Amino acid sequence: MKTQTKPKLFSNPKVESLFLNLAICLLYVVSGKIGLSFATVNPSATAIWPPTGIALASLLLFGNRVIPAIFVGAFVVNVTTAGTIGTSLGIALGNTLEGYVGAYLINRFANGLHAFSTVNSIFKFFFFASIISTMVSADIGLIMLLVSKLASWKDFVPVWLTWWLGDMSGSLIITPLFLVWGTSSRLNIYFRNTVHILLTYFVLLLTTWIVFSGILPYAYLCIPIAVWIAFWFGRRGASIATILVAGIAIFCTLHGFGPFVIGPNQSLIFLQLFLGILSLTSLTFASLVHTIRKSELTLAYREARFKALIEKSFDAVVLIDAASTIVYASPSVTRVLGFAPEELTGTIGFNLITPEDRQYTMRELAKLVLKPGGTVTIEYRVIRKNKQMIWVEATGTNLLFDTKVNAVVVNFHDITEEKELQEKILREKTEDEAMLASIGDGIIATDNTGKIMMVNKSACEILGFTRRELIGKSITTMIPMEDEMNKLVPLEERPITKVLSKRRKIVTARSSYLKKDKSKFPVRFTVTPIIIEGNVTGIIEVFQDITREKEIDRMKDEFISMASHELRTPMTAINGLLSMIFHGDYGPINEKLQHPLDNVRISAERQIHLINDLLDVSRLQTGRIEFTITDFPIYQTLEEVVKALMPIAQQKGLKLILQKDEEIKAHADIEWSKRILNNLIGNSLKFTDKGTVAVSYSSDINFIYISVSDTGIGIDPNDLDKLFGRFQQLNGQIANKPPGSGLGLFLSRELSRKMEGDVKLVRSQIGKGSTFIFSLPKSSINNSSFTTKKEIAFSSHTS
C-alpha cells in the first residue's frame, strides 16, 4: 500500500502552523459573522454562535498553537460588527479564554479528544464545556459591553442568557462533529448499507421538515429517528443528524414556522435548547451502544480465543461433574489418550487410571472438592486406547460452584518421556554418588563465586567437616590454605581464583590445607574449570592428603644426603687422581689410553656434578643452605656469567647477546644468583643448535627481571606440568643431548624463591625457542643514573 505524503508546502512545522491558524481564523470569522447576523437583543449577543464549538474543537485537536487564530478571529468578527477596538479586544479575550478553559477541563476531567467515547465523559463534557467554560465568555463579553456603554443594566439578564445559551449550543452541536470525525477510524461504507443510510436520513429530513414547517409541530418527534441513526451509525451518524436537524430547524424558525416561533430572540433560544438536548441525547445513546458493542466484541473475541486455546491446546482438557463423570472432552484427548472426545463423554474418568494410582487420585479429588476454587496438580498413570500405559501430569480446578461451569476442570498432558528421563537421571545420580563415595581423593565442586555446591565423603573425612557444614559456604573461608612459608594464601592468590580468571587447570603440591580443628596437612590438588557453552560456571577440585608421601620424600632426601656424602669422597679422590695423570705426574699418557681416560674424566665430572646437585637438594629440603644477602650490580654479574659461558657458544657457533640497560643493583645472594643464571643460560645453549641466546633485564619498583631467550627446540606443552619437577628430563632424547641430573630447574626455582624471587617460563614454542624470567628483589639503594641501552655481543676477542 502506498503511503500518503504531505505536500512539500507543509514539510516545515512553522509553515504548517501558519496555514492551520489562517484556516481556523477564516472559519471562525465566517461562522461568527453568520451567527451575529441573528443577533436581536444586542449586536454582540446571539443565540446562534458556532465559533464556540470551532474554537473548542480546534484547541482539543491541535493544542494551544491555534490560540492566535481564535483570538484574531474573535477580534475581527466583533470589530467589524459593533463596538470599539478596546471592546472587541476584550470580547476576543473572553472568547479565547472560554475555549482554553473548556479544552483544559475536558483534557483534565473528560477524557480529552475521546470525550464522546463513554456516557460518563459525555456528561462531564456537557458540564465543563457547555455550562462552566461558556460562562467565561458571557461574563467577560457582557462586562465589556457595560463598560463601553454598548449595553444597559436593564438588558443584563436577556443579553447574558442569550450569549451563554448561544455558546452552549455551539459547543454541543459543533464540537462533537469535529471531534467524532477527527478522532475516529476510517469510515467503511458498504453498498448493502447505502440504501439503509439514505432511507434513514431521508426519514429524518422529512420528519424534521414536517415538524418545523408547522404541519405537525411536535419537535421531539425528531429525537426517536436521531436515536435510531445513533444506534445504527454510531457517534458520527448522530453528529451528522444533529447538524441536518439544526439546519432545517433554524431555517424554518427564522421564517416564522415551527413549534418554537415565539419572538425573534426567544424562538432561537428555545430552538438552541432543543438542539442541545437532541445532540446530547443522540450522542449519549450512540456512546452507550458503542460501549455495549465493544464489550460484546471483546467477549466474543475472548470466547473464540478460549475455545481455540482449548481445542488446539497441547494439553487435553476434560470437565468432570460431582459424580466423576466426564461431561466434556477437548479434541486434544485424542492425541494424548487415543480416544475421540465423544467416546469419553459420559464415562467415569477414574476408569482410565491404572489400578495402582486410582486410590491416590480419588483421595486428591476428594480433597479438591472440599475447596471451591482450589487447584491441585498431581502425576499418575493412565491407560490409552491401545492399552499402552503412560504418565500424565494433571491440574484440577474446582469450579463445581461456578454456575457457568459446574464441573472440575482437568488439564493434563503426557509426561512419560520426562518421567523416564527423571528415573534415568536419578539412577545415574545414585551411581555417581556411590562412585564419589568410594573414591579416596577429596572432591569439591563450587560455582563461579567459590561457593561449595558438592563435596564427597572422602573430602569431609580428610577436612573434618560434615557435608552440611560445607555445602553453600565459601571454599576459601572454610578451607584456609598456607604456602611453603607457612603464611596464609590471600584470596587473589588462591588456585580457585586463578582458575576462574584464566580458565585453565592448575596442578600443584606446594601448599597445605587447614582442617576444622586448625591442624594442617600437605596437599596435592588439581583444580579444573567447569566450562559450559563458553562460560566458566565453577570449578572441580580433586585433592589428596600427601602427609605420607612427604614423609617418604623426607626419608629419601636423608638417604640421598647420606649416600651423596659417602659417594663424594671416593669421586673426589678419583677426580684428583685423573687430574694428576693428565698433568703428567705419572709420566706421558699412552696414546691408546687418551680417549678412555677422557671418557672417565667426563663421567667423573658429571658424577660429581650430580652428587653436588643432590647435596644441594638435600640441604635445601632440610633448610641447611645459607644465603648471604647483599646488594650487587646486576649487569656486572650477568657479564661475568656470560663471559664464562662464551666458549660453549663459540664452540656451537651461537650468538650470545647481553643487552645492557640502566645500572641497577639486586638484593640477594650473588653466588646462588650466578648459579641460577649459569643454569638458565647453560640450558639455553645446550638446547639451541643455531641462532641466538639473548640475555636482558628490566625492573620495576620492587623487582629485577632477567630474561633468557633462545631460538632452540622449545618445550612440548605436554611437559609443562613437570618442567620444574625433580629428576625430570625434558627433550633430552628428542634433541639428542647428553642427559643431566634433572635437578637444574628445580634447584633454580627453589633457590630463587628462598631469596624472595622466582623462575618462570613465559614463552615456549616447539622449534622456535623458549623464554625464562628470573626475578630477584631490587636493592633499595639503587642509583638513579642511566646508561644508553645497547647490545653487547661477546666474541672470541672479548677479554
C-alpha positions, 0 to 999 in steps of 0.5 A, a space after each residue: 500500500 502506498 503511503 500518503 505524503 504531505 505536500 512539500 508546502 507543509 514539510 516545515 512545522 512553522 509553515 504548517 502552523 501558519 496555514 492551520 491558524 489562517 484556516 481556523 481564523 477564516 472559519 471562525 470569522 465566517 461562522 461568527 459573522 453568520 451567527 451575529 447576523 441573528 443577533 436581536 437583543 444586542 449586536 454582540 449577543 446571539 443565540 446562534 454562535 458556532 465559533 464556540 464549538 470551532 474554537 473548542 474543537 480546534 484547541 482539543 485537536 491541535 493544542 494551544 498553537 491555534 490560540 492566535 487564530 481564535 483570538 484574531 478571529 474573535 477580534 475581527 468578527 466583533 470589530 467589524 460588527 459593533 463596538 470599539 477596538 478596546 471592546 472587541 479586544 476584550 470580547 476576543 479575550 473572553 472568547 479565547 479564554 472560554 475555549 482554553 478553559 473548556 479544552 483544559 477541563 475536558 483534557 483534565 476531567 473528560 477524557 480529552 479528544 475521546 470525550 464522546 467515547 463513554 456516557 460518563 465523559 459525555 456528561 462531564 463534557 456537557 458540564 465543563 464545556 457547555 455550562 462552566 467554560 461558556 460562562 467565561 465568555 458571557 461574563 467577560 463579553 457582557 462586562 465589556 459591553 457595560 463598560 463601553 456603554 454598548 449595553 444597559 443594566 436593564 438588558 443584563 439578564 436577556 443579553 447574558 442568557 442569550 450569549 451563554 445559551 448561544 455558546 452552549 449550543 455551539 459547543 454541543 452541536 459543533 464540537 462533537 462533529 469535529 471531534 467524532 470525525 477527527 478522532 475516529 477510524 476510517 469510515 467503511 461504507 458498504 453498498 448493502 448499507 447505502 440504501 439503509 443510510 439514505 432511507 434513514 436520513 431521508 426519514 429524518 429530513 422529512 420528519 424534521 421538515 414536517 415538524 418545523 414547517 408547522 404541519 405537525 409541530 411536535 419537535 421531539 418527534 425528531 429525537 426517536 429517528 436521531 436515536 435510531 441513526 445513533 444506534 445504527 451509525 454510531 457517534 458520527 451518524 448522530 453528529 451528522 443528524 444533529 447538524 441536518 436537524 439544526 439546519 432545517 430547524 433554524 431555517 424554518 424558525 427564522 421564517 416564522 414556522 415551527 413549534 418554537 416561533 415565539 419572538 425573534 430572540 426567544 424562538 432561537 433560544 428555545 430552538 438552541 435548547 432543543 438542539 442541545 438536548 437532541 445532540 446530547 441525547 443522540 450522542 449519549 445513546 450512540 456512546 452507550 451502544 458503542 460501549 455495549 458493542 465493544 464489550 460484546 466484541 471483546 467477549 466474543 473475541 475472548 470466547 473464540 480465543 478460549 475455545 481455540 486455546 482449548 481445542 488446539 491446546 497441547 494439553 487435553 482438557 476434560 470437565 468432570 461433574 460431582 459424580 466423576 463423570 466426564 461431561 466434556 472432552 477437548 479434541 486434544 484427548 485424542 492425541 494424548 489418550 487415543 480416544 475421540 472426545 465423544 467416546 469419553 463423554 459420559 464415562 467415569 474418568 477414574 476408569 482410565 487410571 491404572 489400578 495402582 494410582 486410582 486410590 491416590 487420585 480419588 483421595 486428591 479429588 476428594 480433597 479438591 472438592 472440599 475447596 471451591 476454587 482450589 487447584 491441585 496438580 498431581 502425576 499418575 498413570 493412565 491407560 490409552 486406547 491401545 492399552 499402552 500405559 503412560 504418565 500424565 501430569 494433571 491440574 484440577 480446578 474446582 469450579 463445581 460452584 461456578 454456575 457457568 461451569 459446574 464441573 472440575 476442570 482437568 488439564 493434563 498432558 503426557 509426561 512419560 518421556 520426562 518421567 523416564 528421563 527423571 528415573 534415568 537421571 536419578 539412577 545415574 545420580 545414585 551411581 555417581 554418588 556411590 562412585 564419589 563415595 568410594 573414591 579416596 581423593 577429596 572432591 569439591 565442586 563450587 560455582 563461579 563465586 567459590 561457593 561449595 555446591 558438592 563435596 564427597 565423603 572422602 573430602 569431609 573425612 580428610 577436612 573434618 567437616 560434615 557435608 552440611 557444614 560445607 555445602 553453600 559456604 565459601 571454599 576459601 573461608 572454610 578451607 584456609 590454605 598456607 604456602 611453603 612459608 607457612 603464611 596464609 594464601 590471600 584470596 587473589 592468590 588462591 588456585 580457585 581464583 586463578 582458575 576462574 580468571 584464566 580458565 585453565 587447570 592448575 596442578 600443584 603440591 606446594 601448599 597445605 590445607 587447614 582442617 576444622 580443628 586448625 591442624 594442617 596437612 600437605 596437599 596435592 590438588 588439581 583444580 579444573 574449570 567447569 566450562 559450559 557453552 563458553 562460560 566458566 560456571 565453577 570449578 572441580 577440585 580433586 585433592 589428596 592428603 600427601 602427609 605420607 608421601 612427604 614423609 617418604 620424600 623426607 626419608 629419601 632426601 636423608 638417604 640421598 644426603 647420606 649416600 651423596 656424602 659417602 659417594 663424594 669422597 671416593 669421586 673426589 679422590 678419583 677426580 684428583 687422581 685423573 687430574 694428576 695423570 693428565 698433568 703428567 705426574 705419572 709420566 706421558 699418557 699412552 696414546 691408546 689410553 687418551 680417549 678412555 681416560 677422557 671418557 672417565 674424566 667426563 663421567 667423573 665430572 658429571 658424577 660429581 656434578 650430580 652428587 653436588 646437585 643432590 647435596 644441594 637438594 638435600 640441604 635445601 629440603 632440610 633448610 641447611 643452605 645459607 644465603 648471604 644477602 647483599 646488594 650487587 650490580 646486576 649487569 656486572 654479574 650477568 657479564 661475568 656469567 656470560 663471559 664464562 659461558 662464551 666458549 660453549 657458544 663459540 664452540 656451537 657457533 651461537 650468538 650470545 647477546 647481553 643487552 645492557 640497560 640502566 645500572 641497577 643493583 639486586 638484593 640477594 645472594 650473588 653466588 646462588 644468583 650466578 648459579 641460577 643464571 649459569 643454569 638458565 643460560 647453560 640450558 639455553 645453549 645446550 638446547 639451541 643448535 643455531 641462532 641466538 641466546 639473548 640475555 636482558 633485564 628490566 625492573 620495576 619498583 620492587 623487582 629485577 627481571 632477567 630474561 633468557 631467550 633462545 631460538 632452540 627446540 622449545 618445550 612440548 606443552 605436554 611437559 609443562 606440568 613437570 618442567 620444574 619437577 625433580 629428576 625430570 628430563 625434558 627433550 633430552 632424547 628428542 634433541 639428542 643431548 647428553 642427559 643431566 641430573 634433572 635437578 637444574 630447574 628445580 634447584 633454580 626455582 627453589 633457590 630463587 624463591 628462598 631469596 624472595 624471587 622466582 623462575 618462570 617460563 613465559 614463552 615456549 614454542 616447539 622449534 622456535 625457542 623458549 623464554 625464562 624470567 628470573 626475578 630477584 628483589 631490587 636493592 633499595 639503594 639503587 642509583 638513579 643514573 642511566 646508561 644508553 641501552 645497547 647490545 653487547 655481543 661477546 666474541 672470541 676477542 672479548 677479554 
